[in-house]
Amino acid sequence: MEDKNDPFVLDICFLGSEAEVKDYFNKLIRADLDVQNKKLISINVLKEYISTKKPSDLDSDLEQYIIDIELICWHIHDSALISLLHIYGDQINLAYQGVLTISVQQAFDDFSKYINEWLENQFNIIE
């Protein structure tokens, strides 16, 4: 124990029985699932989704993939992230329509790079 004055540690030290410890943790788990923990859970879900669910066909799977990512990111509550996801989504749509000179693959690669960089930054902050 590094901090002997930590309220969490002190709470546990003064519990009288194993049942009280279990009850304490059960209440703690329910009470501590706040916005920050929801954000962390959502970040982990996003990381898992990105690493396992790459679209196999950019023509048919990409739209649903982006919708899924936006839905997960909505739970992270990061307005800058959501705004940039919309920008990258629009870039992909414009590339798909031929309005931009970049390919859909390049637009998707830019989108993927941004998401992966954002995730890496989040995990650096958490650590």
GICOR-V250980 format. One record per run of one state. SS is the DSSP state (2 for helix, 1 for strand, 0 for the rest). FROM is the first residue (numbers start at 1). LEN is the number of residues. If there is no record, write none. Layout:
ss:SS from:FROM len:LEN
ss:SS from:FROM len:LEN
This chain:
ss:0 from:1 len:6
ss:2 from:7 len:7
ss:0 from:14 len:4
ss:2 from:18 len:14
ss:0 from:32 len:3
ss:2 from:35 len:18
ss:0 from:53 len:9
ss:2 from:62 len:13
ss:0 from:75 len:4
ss:2 from:79 len:19
ss:0 from:98 len:6
ss:2 from:104 len:23
ss:0 from:127 len:1
